[in-house]
Amino acid sequence: RRPLAAAASKSPTAAAGETAGHHPLAGRGSSPSSKRQRTASPEDSLYSGMPAPDPEKDKSAGSRAKEFDIFAEKPAPENLRLAIFLDIDGVLRKLENGTIAIDGEVLPLNLGNRAFAPEAVRALKFIVHRTGATIVLSSEWRRNPTLREEVATALRAVGLPAVLGLTAVLEPREEVIVGPAAAPEREPTLRLRWAERRAREISSWLREHTTVQRWVALDDLDLGRADEVRLPDTLWMAPSMVLTTPDIGLTMSNARKAIELLLSEQ
């Protein structure tokens, strides 16, 4: 017996079939009537290649997302015991160049663009979100109805509450000077008078609103300088001062300092 040789031999009919391109097995089960319908399994799903759910990883990812979303926590309710004295120029609005008239004098400022810096407004919103503090306008913008409305519009646009009030406009003290009395240094004297006047304006508002227990002043003018020439009924400014950089405005770092001051129990 030679089985391999027999298997290797083909009949002329089979060879002819293969020469024509037809294998003896071709066509078996290929007719539509003989095909079986295949039922899709769960493994054939569009998401079959994705890993199985992991509750612990999902929880961890959610926690990390909250770390990057500063507004993820529930906002603090309005707290009338906390107040923010808000300047605009150099705080919500960056200063680059130009001049502004203060108490009849001219100081550097750029009034060509009154647009507020979005990142500064966001930082202010973060302070209110975390503390519930109310906003009191201490800026020179409070003197002009159009500018006050611009402030109100900007706050509404980001969901901040309306300004609670305005500080009064007081007169500068002429005896406050920098340098020798005979020849005071003009611009430093104007800035010191401006800071001292604003300190008295804030103090006056707080005397009339005794429910306020803690407060901060957001300003690019160093109100702490007013402590050097303060009157007996003027509050100390430096402990509650958050000083901004005029051409940068209010930052998240400033905001965190303000939150710390407002929520401090001391």
C-alpha angles and dihedrals in degrees: 000000000000105000096168094054091047091050092050094055119088131198117246089247093055092045091051090051093053091045088058089053098259121123116206090241095044113114097024107141091355098116115103091238092057096048117102120221109244115219114223112245126213087254089067091063120125088245096045091113095055122100120255117267114276112198093194093053091045090052091049092049090050091052092051091050090054090053089061096041106073090188096051093104121078110270118253115252118252109284116198090190090070125065136185116204102208127205117189110199109071091009111058093004121050118232121216110156143327132077141279131198113237121177089344094309132103122243131173115281142129114233095169093094120035095178116133119233108249093216091052093050089048090053090051090049089052091056092051092042092056099038110023088226120165123237124238117187111230096160124112084248088080089074093066123062093209092051091046089054090050089055091048091050093050092050094047091050091065097037098258119148121256120272109275095213150322130255117241121258109243131183121261119249109247093201091065107097141153116223130007117346091235093054113015120189103258107214098035088049092052092049093048091049089048092051093045092049093049090049090055091047092053091045091051092052092049092051088056094047105050094169090076110097102170131023144168132207115219104201142140088214111084101240089180086079088068089067088072092064102023123149119231094259095047116099122235109264106191097072092057099035124119105187117203130198108249098223093044104038129198112351134191088254089057089047093054091050090051091050090051092051094046095048095042114115094212 
